[in-house]
Every structure is written in C-alpha cells, then in structure tokens.
Amino acid sequence: MLNERIKALRYAQRLSQVELAKKMSVTKQTVSNWENNNIQPSIDVLIRLSDLFGVSTDYLLCRDDLPRLSVAGLSMEQIEHLQLLIQDLNG
C-alpha cells in the first residue's frame, strides 16, 4: 500500500518524518497521516514524492513492484559505473 511504500522509502533514505515534511513543504502531521493511511497525498504531491525518492508513481501506488533508480543529473561515466555495479550484483 501507498502508506507502507512512503514509510519504507523514507527509512531507506534515513529521513525522519520532520525531514521528509520539510522536503515536501508539508507538516510532520501530514507525513504521519500518509504513513498511517489516514489521508492520501494529492496527485501533485504523489509526483513530487516520486521525484524525491527516484521511483515511479506506479511503484508508490503498488502497481509495480520494481523500484526504479533515477539517473537524472549523473554523467554518462557515472551511469556506466552504476550499470557495471548492477551487472556485478546480478552475478
């Protein structure tokens, strides 16, 4: 569910609810409400969460189980290094 994905991604980036709230320009209570499934983020906020965490909106909405990594802002050399690391991890 969306609330679990938001919480897991926040933990993965070692962000507190307060830190995520600041990055998203919302209150800590709003983040808490998302994570407790009390409210749902708007479409605009969902897109911003997707951009912040570098995953697709489909992943956030549990329509896709594979998180995507964003390579935006990386040089071609950095992207090639990531591709090699992924190949090594896949054996």
N, C-alpha and C positions, 0 to 999 in steps of 0.2 A: 504494500500500500504506500501511497504517497508520503504519509507521515513517517513511515519507517525508513523510506529512502532518504528523506531530508535529514533525519537524525543520523543515519549511517554515514552519509556524505559529510555531514558536519563533523562527526567524530573522526572520520578519515583525514580530514584537513586540520584536525586538532583545534577546532574553533569552539568557543563557548557559545551559548545562546546569545549572550550580550554581543560578542564579536560578530556573529552572523547578523544579528539585528542591525548593528552599525553599518555593515557592508550592504545590507539590503534597504537601509533607511526606513526601518520599521522598529517597533518596540520589542523588547525581550519577551513581553507577554504575547505578542503576535507569533513569534517563533515558537514559544511554548505551546500556544494553541494549535499551530500547524502540526507539531510533533505529537500532540495528544489527540489529534484528529477532531478537535473541536470546531475548527474552521479550515477552509481550503484557501490556498493562495489564489489571487486573481490570475487570469491568463498572462497579463503583463509581468506579474511577479514570478510566475512559473518560468517564463522565458528568461528573466533575469537570474533566477536560481540555476537554470540550465547553463547559462553562460558562466556564472560564477564557479560552478562545480565542474564545468567542462564535460557535461554529459548531455544527451539528447532529452528533449521533453518526453519522448516515448519511454526512456529509461526511468525518469522521475515518476511517470504515471503507471509504471509496471506493465507497459505494453511491449517492452523489450528488456530482456534480462542481461544484455551485454552493455556495460558502460562504455562509452566512447571517450577517448582522450583527445583533447583539443591540442593541435599543434600550432594554433594561431600565434604569431609573434616569434616563432622559432625560426632559426636559419635552416637552410637546406642541410647543412652539415649536422646540426643538432637533430633534425628529423631522421637523417640516415643513422645516427648513433642510436636513436630510440628503436629504429627498425631492427638493428643488429641485436640490441638487448632483448627485444621481443622474440626474435628468432632463437637466441640462446636459451631463453626461458622455456620456450616451447619444445626445446630439445631437438 
